[in-house]
Amino acid sequence: MATQYSTVLRLRMLPENYAVVKAKAAAYRQPLSAFACNAICGIPMVCHLDEDAVEMLIRLGGLLLKHSKDSDKAGWTVPMRNEFLDLSHRLLGIASRIEESLPTESGEDSPC
């Protein structure tokens, strides 16, 4: 007797719902069938937009800190420079918290 490895699941949905699901699958860089299977089974997924956002926040925070060193040449006051540094550190902290909340490559959620 042959072993069956997969089953086809037929699902009806409105065209506008299909468009939403298809767009979400693209955001997760997965084929529609894999996205639907993972979503239905509750398998953690990482949206590439989340990964890109974390990468950009980290880069931006680093660039802000780098440029803050030249703030004396730009004519910044001490309070302006301190606010800039504070916001740069806060941005890096936000990026770190987002990164920690993303699932790991093993598929398990990281502790927040």
ABEGO torsion letter per residue (X at the ends): XBBBABBBBBBBBBAAAAAAAAAAAAAAGBBAAAAAAAAAAGBBBBBAAAAAAAAAAAAAAAAAAAAAAAAAAAGBBAAAAAAAAAAAAAAAAAAAAAAAABBBAAGBBBBX
